[in-house]
């Protein structure tokens, strides 16, 4: 008789029929590092520009913030229509840029909105908008650098060390280098314009190496090219910039010339040109015909014959010692104030965060440093050439005015930052230095950039102090205060009418009698503002 072994009870597998659990998402330790870079992009420009927060408006800002700001804040639907209706008028003056005017008027409306919402004088609101635009420009410079030097897909891994250093370099370029500098005059517009140009370049670099362009992106490239031609002169530089940056990125990725010419990056750039040229060329022909007599807007004049002589002046217009000299001219210049150590303390706190994150950055090699330097030149050369074409700047260059700011200053400052960081990256590349030398050299370079930024903040303080000491600036400061703190009493009306008389007294002697255009613009602007805020005219004695 054989005994049967008891059979084991078969239990169902609890995992049978189930799909295997998905692997957890890979950790991304570089995200806090990116947040640190974004923090630097916001705080470094604010530290440098903070002494200018109460800088008085000048030139057209004296009127536009009130006239355009009040009008388009209450009737924003008129903005686009007026920009295109005014095209013939501006073309007759040698100017086009309808989209640029829309952005300018929109920024005026935001400025006036801050005045209305928070009760801030318009000069402070104006500077806050300019500071925000400077932060956008810093971010755009960082994005351009990352899209060019990234080893793989941009922003999909740890940031480049060069990208992390850039906010300190860009921040130091925001110097009030004269009355026409973008840091002083139309900062919001030209900082946004420069950011737009750099972002177009970043898009061209990012597209290099993609398998296909796609109909939607191709159509967008054509429309973008046309929009750049209708924006303003500095935005037009985005198209050649994108072309050069695309070539630099392709060479860094090791693409042959044949692969580059037939790639998606080249097709994107070609479509940009296809949208740009049909708008830009006819406009320039019309302007050349209308301005042949030389009686158009002087800021848009071009004089090719003197451009070469002025080019060295514009190529170095971003260099800090030159810009500091222009900012510190006047009775309050060359002073050691609390602005320098205070700014330096804040910047050193940011450098400490940079030092903590240093091991987590992707260290670029010298090929990437050369690519970054090429990108800096691709930004600087067109911007400097645009400035060198202007007859006013040619005369100032011949007179020895180095470091003077103009509408090219925003792009030139970003370009100078790219070149400076490329130099530091090449000097302390890890492949050619020990790890200790690399770390200490990089830290020393960032400390030097922080010191430069602190001196720029001190120079901005000197510029603001010198401007505030002038009588016209005092009048516009008081006008801004009277508009926001409108006094309905008879005494308030007397104060405002006295300010109106003081504005007239500040005009050239031959335009103090009658009702000159400057007086008419003043009355229209301040009346528009006070009627919007208080429902009353600025001065009851005005026509």
C-alpha positions in Angstrom: 0.0 0.0 0.0 1.5 3.3 -1.0 0.8 6.5 0.9 -0.1 9.6 -1.1 1.6 12.8 -0.3 -0.8 15.5 0.6 -1.0 18.0 -2.2 -0.1 21.6 -1.4 -2.9 24.1 -1.7 -2.2 26.3 -4.7 -2.9 30.0 -3.8 -3.6 32.6 -6.5 -0.7 35.0 -7.2 -1.9 38.4 -5.9 0.2 40.0 -8.7 -1.1 37.8 -11.5 -2.9 39.8 -14.2 -1.6 43.1 -13.0 0.7 45.4 -14.9 4.1 46.0 -13.3 4.2 49.3 -11.4 5.7 52.1 -13.4 9.2 53.2 -12.3 9.2 56.3 -10.2 10.1 59.5 -12.0 13.8 60.1 -12.0 14.9 62.7 -9.5 15.7 66.1 -10.9 18.2 67.7 -8.4 18.9 70.6 -10.7 15.5 72.2 -10.2 16.5 74.0 -7.0 19.6 75.2 -8.9 17.4 76.7 -11.6 15.3 78.4 -8.9 18.5 80.0 -7.6 19.4 81.3 -11.1 15.9 82.8 -11.4 16.3 84.5 -8.0 19.6 86.0 -9.2 18.0 87.2 -12.4 15.5 89.1 -10.4 17.5 90.5 -7.5 20.8 91.5 -9.1 19.1 94.0 -11.6 17.0 95.3 -8.7 20.0 96.0 -6.5 21.8 97.8 -9.3 18.8 99.8 -10.4 17.3 100.6 -7.0 19.0 104.0 -6.6 17.1 105.2 -9.7 13.7 104.4 -8.3 12.9 108.1 -7.8 14.7 109.4 -11.0 12.6 112.1 -12.6 11.1 111.6 -16.1 12.8 113.4 -19.0 12.2 114.0 -22.7 9.0 112.5 -24.0 8.5 110.6 -20.7 7.4 113.9 -19.2 4.3 113.8 -21.3 3.7 110.3 -22.5 3.2 108.6 -19.1 0.3 110.9 -18.5 -1.2 111.4 -22.0 -0.8 107.8 -23.3 -1.0 106.1 -19.9 -4.4 107.7 -18.9 -5.9 107.3 -22.3 -5.1 103.7 -22.9 -5.7 102.6 -19.4 -9.3 103.7 -19.6 -9.7 102.8 -23.4 -7.3 100.0 -24.2 -9.3 99.0 -27.3 -8.1 102.1 -29.0 -4.4 101.2 -28.7 -4.0 99.0 -31.8 -6.2 101.1 -34.0 -4.3 104.3 -33.2 -1.0 102.6 -33.7 -1.8 101.7 -37.3 -3.8 104.9 -38.1 -0.7 106.9 -37.2 1.6 105.0 -39.5 1.5 107.6 -42.3 2.2 110.4 -39.9 5.3 108.6 -38.4 6.5 107.5 -41.9 6.7 111.1 -42.9 9.0 111.7 -39.9 11.2 108.8 -40.8 9.7 106.4 -38.3 7.6 103.2 -38.7 7.3 100.7 -35.8 3.6 100.4 -35.2 4.0 97.3 -33.0 6.7 99.0 -31.0 4.4 102.0 -30.3 1.7 99.6 -29.1 4.2 98.1 -26.6 5.4 101.6 -25.6 1.8 102.8 -25.0 0.9 99.6 -23.2 3.9 100.2 -20.8 2.7 103.8 -20.3 -0.8 102.4 -19.4 0.8 99.9 -16.9 2.8 102.8 -15.4 -0.3 105.0 -15.0 -2.2 102.0 -13.7 0.4 101.6 -10.9 0.0 105.3 -10.1 -3.8 104.9 -9.9 -3.8 101.6 -8.0 -1.1 102.3 -5.4 -1.0 106.1 -5.3 2.6 106.2 -6.5 4.0 109.3 -8.3 4.4 108.5 -12.0 8.2 108.8 -11.9 8.4 105.9 -9.4 5.8 103.8 -11.3 7.8 104.5 -14.5 11.0 103.1 -12.9 9.3 100.1 -11.5 8.1 99.1 -14.9 11.6 99.7 -16.3 13.0 97.5 -13.5 10.6 94.7 -14.4 11.7 94.9 -18.1 15.3 94.8 -17.0 14.6 91.5 -15.2 13.0 90.2 -18.3 16.1 91.1 -20.3 18.3 89.3 -17.8 16.2 86.2 -18.1 16.3 86.4 -21.9 20.1 86.6 -21.8 20.2 83.5 -19.6 17.9 81.6 -21.9 19.9 82.5 -24.9 23.2 81.3 -23.3 21.6 78.1 -22.1 20.1 77.3 -25.6 23.5 77.9 -27.2 25.9 76.0 -24.8 23.7 73.2 -23.5 25.2 69.8 -24.1 21.8 68.3 -24.9 18.2 69.5 -25.0 18.2 72.9 -23.3 16.6 73.1 -19.8 16.3 69.3 -19.6 19.3 68.9 -17.2 21.5 70.9 -14.9 22.2 74.5 -15.9 25.5 75.5 -17.4 27.9 77.2 -15.0 28.1 80.1 -17.6 24.4 80.5 -17.3 24.6 80.8 -13.6 27.2 83.5 -13.7 25.4 85.6 -16.3 22.9 87.4 -13.9 25.8 89.1 -12.1 27.4 90.2 -15.4 24.1 91.5 -16.9 23.1 93.3 -13.8 26.3 95.3 -13.8 25.5 96.6 -17.2 22.4 98.6 -16.1 24.1 101.9 -15.7 22.5 105.3 -16.2 25.2 106.3 -18.7 23.8 109.6 -19.8 20.3 111.0 -20.5 19.8 108.8 -23.6 20.8 105.5 -22.0 18.1 102.9 -22.1 18.5 102.7 -18.3 17.2 106.3 -18.1 15.1 106.9 -21.2 12.4 104.4 -22.5 14.0 101.7 -20.5 10.8 99.6 -20.5 10.5 99.7 -24.2 14.1 99.0 -25.1 14.7 96.4 -22.4 11.6 94.5 -23.7 12.9 95.0 -27.3 16.3 93.6 -26.5 14.7 90.7 -24.6 12.6 90.0 -27.7 15.7 89.9 -30.0 17.5 87.6 -27.6 14.6 85.2 -27.3 14.3 84.9 -31.0 18.0 84.0 -31.1 17.3 81.5 -28.3 14.5 79.9 -30.3 16.7 79.6 -33.4 19.4 77.8 -31.3 16.9 75.5 -29.6 15.4 74.4 -32.9 18.8 73.3 -34.3 18.9 69.5 -34.4 15.2 68.9 -34.4 13.9 66.3 -36.8 11.2 68.4 -38.4 10.0 72.0 -38.2 6.3 71.6 -38.7 3.7 73.7 -40.5 2.6 75.5 -37.3 6.1 76.5 -36.3 7.0 77.5 -39.9 4.0 79.7 -40.2 4.8 81.3 -36.8 8.3 82.0 -38.0 7.1 83.9 -41.1 4.6 86.0 -39.0 7.3 86.6 -36.4 9.7 87.9 -39.0 7.0 90.3 -40.3 6.2 91.4 -36.7 9.9 92.2 -36.0 10.1 94.4 -39.1 7.0 96.3 -37.7 8.3 96.6 -34.1 11.3 99.0 -34.1 14.9 99.3 -35.4 16.5 97.4 -32.6 14.0 94.5 -32.9 15.0 94.2 -36.6 18.4 93.0 -35.3 16.8 89.8 -34.1 16.8 88.3 -37.6 20.5 88.5 -38.3 21.1 87.5 -34.7 19.1 84.4 -35.1 21.0 83.5 -38.2 24.4 83.8 -36.5 23.3 82.0 -33.4 21.8 79.1 -35.4 25.2 78.7 -37.1 27.1 78.8 -33.8 24.8 76.2 -32.2 25.1 73.9 -35.2 28.9 74.0 -35.1 28.9 73.3 -31.4 26.7 70.2 -32.0 29.2 69.0 -34.6 26.9 69.4 -37.6 28.5 69.7 -41.0 27.9 72.7 -43.2 25.7 70.5 -45.4 23.7 69.3 -42.4 23.4 72.8 -41.1 22.1 74.3 -44.4 19.5 71.5 -44.7 18.5 71.4 -41.1 15.5 72.7 -39.2 17.4 75.6 -37.8 18.3 76.9 -41.3 14.7 76.5 -42.4 13.4 78.4 -39.3 15.8 81.3 -40.0 14.9 81.3 -43.8 11.3 81.6 -42.9 12.1 84.5 -40.5 13.8 86.3 -43.4 10.8 85.5 -45.6 8.5 87.3 -43.3 10.9 90.1 -42.5 12.1 91.3 -45.8 8.7 92.0 -47.5 7.9 94.5 -44.7 11.3 95.9 -43.9 12.6 96.7 -47.4 9.5 98.7 -48.7 9.4 100.6 -45.4 13.1 101.6 -45.6 12.6 102.7 -49.3 9.7 104.9 -48.3 11.6 106.4 -45.4 14.7 107.1 -47.6 12.5 108.9 -50.1 10.6 111.0 -47.5 13.8 111.9 -45.6 16.1 112.6 -48.5 16.1 116.3 -47.6 17.3 115.5 -44.0 14.3 117.0 -42.2 13.1 113.8 -40.5 13.4 112.6 -36.9 17.1 112.8 -36.1 17.0 109.7 -33.9 16.3 107.5 -36.9 18.8 109.2 -39.3 21.5 107.0 -40.9 24.8 108.2 -42.2 26.8 105.3 -43.6 29.8 107.4 -44.5 30.7 108.1 -40.8 29.7 104.7 -39.4 33.2 103.1 -39.5 34.8 105.8 -37.5 32.1 105.6 -34.8 32.1 101.8 -34.6 34.9 101.4 -32.0 33.0 103.9 -29.7 29.8 101.8 -29.9 31.6 98.5 -29.6 33.0 99.6 -26.2 29.9 101.5 -25.0 29.0 98.8 -22.5 32.4 98.7 -20.8 31.8 99.6 -17.1 34.5 102.2 -16.5 33.3 104.2 -19.5 29.6 103.9 -18.4 30.5 104.8 -14.8 32.2 108.0 -16.1 29.0 109.0 -18.0 26.8 108.3 -15.0 28.8 110.2 -12.4 29.2 113.4 -14.4 27.9 116.5 -12.5 28.2 118.0 -9.1 27.4 114.8 -7.2 29.7 112.5 -9.2 32.7 110.5 -7.9 31.3 110.3 -4.4 31.6 107.4 -2.0 28.2 106.8 -0.6 26.3 104.1 1.3 25.0 102.7 -2.0 28.3 100.9 -2.7 28.7 98.9 0.5 25.0 98.3 0.9 24.7 96.9 -2.6 27.8 94.8 -2.2 26.4 93.2 1.0 23.2 92.2 -0.7 25.2 90.9 -3.8 27.5 88.9 -1.6 24.6 87.1 -0.1 23.6 86.1 -3.6 27.2 85.0 -4.3 27.0 82.7 -1.3 24.0 81.0 -2.8 25.9 80.6 -6.0 28.9 79.1 -4.2 26.5 76.6 -2.5 25.1 75.5 -5.9 28.5 75.4 -7.7 29.0 71.6 -7.6 25.6 71.0 -9.2 26.3 73.2 -12.3 27.3 71.6 -15.6 30.9 72.9 -16.2 31.4 74.0 -19.8 34.5 73.3 -21.8 36.4 75.7 -24.0 34.4 74.8 -27.1 31.3 76.0 -25.2 33.2 79.1 -24.1 34.0 79.9 -27.7 30.4 79.4 -28.6 29.3 81.8 -25.9 31.9 84.3 -27.0 30.6 84.0 -30.6 27.1 84.6 -29.4 28.2 87.7 -27.6 29.8 89.0 -30.7 26.6 88.1 -32.7 24.6 90.4 -30.4 27.2 93.2 -30.0 28.2 93.7 -33.7 24.7 94.4 -35.1 23.8 96.6 -32.1 27.0 98.6 -32.3 26.6 99.0 -36.1 23.1 100.3 -35.6 24.4 102.9 -33.2 27.4 103.9 -35.4 25.0 104.7 -38.3 23.4 107.5 -36.3 24.8 111.0 -37.1 24.3 112.3 -33.6 26.4 109.4 -32.1 29.0 109.9 -34.8 29.5 113.5 -33.7 29.6 112.5 -30.0 32.1 109.7 -30.8 34.3 112.2 -32.7 34.2 114.5 -29.6 35.5 111.7 -27.4 32.3 110.7 -25.5 33.0 107.1 -24.7 30.5 105.0 -22.8 27.5 107.1 -23.6 24.3 105.2 -23.6 21.8 105.1 -26.4 19.0 102.8 -27.6 21.6 100.1 -28.4 22.7 100.0 -24.8 20.3 97.2 -23.8 21.6 94.8 -26.4 25.2 96.0 -26.0 25.1 95.4 -22.2 23.8 91.9 -22.7 26.4 91.2 -25.3 29.2 92.5 -23.0 27.9 90.2 -20.3 28.1 87.2 -22.6 31.6 88.1 -23.7 32.7 88.6 -20.1 31.3 85.3 -18.9 32.8 83.5 -22.0 36.2 84.9 -21.0 35.8 83.6 -17.4 34.6 80.3 -18.6 37.5 79.9 -21.0 40.1 80.9 -18.3 38.8 78.5 -15.7 37.6 75.6 -17.8 37.9 72.4 -15.7 39.6 70.4 -18.5 42.5 72.8 -18.3 42.6 73.5 -14.5 42.5 71.4 -11.3 39.2 71.1 -9.5 40.3 73.5 -6.8 41.6 76.1 -9.2 38.4 75.8 -11.2 36.2 76.4 -8.1 38.3 79.2 -6.7 38.8 80.9 -10.1 35.1 80.8 -10.8 34.3 82.2 -7.3 36.9 85.0 -7.9 35.3 85.9 -11.2 31.8 86.1 -9.7 33.1 88.2 -6.8 34.6 90.6 -9.3 31.3 90.8 -11.2 29.5 91.4 -7.9 31.9 94.3 -7.2 31.3 95.7 -10.6 27.5 95.6 -10.1 27.9 97.3 -6.7 29.9 100.1 -8.3 27.2 100.4 -11.0 24.6 100.8 -8.3 26.7 103.6 -6.7 27.1 105.3 -10.2 23.4 105.2 -10.6 23.0 106.9 -7.3 25.3 109.7 -8.4 23.3 110.1 -11.7 20.0 110.3 -9.8 21.4 112.9 -7.3 22.8 115.0 -10.1 19.5 114.9 -12.1 17.5 115.8 -9.0 19.5 118.9 -8.4 18.4 120.4 -11.8 15.4 122.8 -11.8 13.4 121.1 -14.6 13.7 117.7 -12.8 12.5 119.3 -9.6 9.4 120.7 -11.4 8.5 117.3 -13.0 9.0 115.6 -9.6 6.6 118.0 -8.0 4.1 117.7 -10.9 4.1 113.9 -10.5 3.4 114.4 -6.8 0.6 116.9 -7.3 -1.1 114.7 -9.9 -1.2 111.6 -7.6 -2.1 113.7 -4.4 -4.6 115.9 -6.1 -5.6 118.8 -3.9 -9.1 120.1 -4.8 -8.7 123.3 -2.8 -7.9 126.7 -4.2 -4.5 126.5 -2.6 -3.9 123.2 -4.5 -4.9 124.9 -7.8 -2.5 127.8 -7.1 0.4 125.3 -6.5 -0.3 123.5 -9.7 -0.6 126.7 -11.7 2.7 127.8 -10.2 4.3 124.6 -11.4 2.9 125.2 -14.8 4.6 128.7 -14.8 7.8 127.1 -13.7 7.7 124.6 -16.6 7.3 127.5 -19.0 10.2 129.4 -17.4 12.4 126.3 -18.0 11.8 126.4 -21.8 14.3 128.1 -24.1 13.9 131.9 -24.1 12.5 132.0 -27.6 9.7 129.7 -26.6 8.5 131.2 -23.4 5.9 133.5 -24.9 2.6 132.6 -26.6 1.6 129.0 -26.5 4.5 126.9 -27.8 4.2 123.2 -28.6 6.0 122.1 -25.4 3.4 124.1 -23.4 0.6 122.6 -25.3 1.9 119.1 -24.8 2.3 119.7 -21.1 -1.2 121.0 -20.6 -2.7 118.1 -22.7 -0.7 115.5 -20.8 -1.3 116.7 -17.2 -5.0 117.5 -17.9 -5.6 114.0 -19.2 -4.0 112.5 -16.1 -5.9 114.6 -13.5 -9.2 114.3 -15.3 -8.8 110.5 -15.2 -7.8 110.4 -11.6 -9.7 113.3 -10.0 -12.1 114.6 -12.7 -10.6 118.0 -12.6 -8.1 120.0 -14.8 -4.5 120.3 -13.6 -4.6 124.1 -13.6 -7.8 126.2 -14.1 -5.8 129.0 -15.7 -4.6 126.9 -18.5 -6.4 127.2 -21.9 
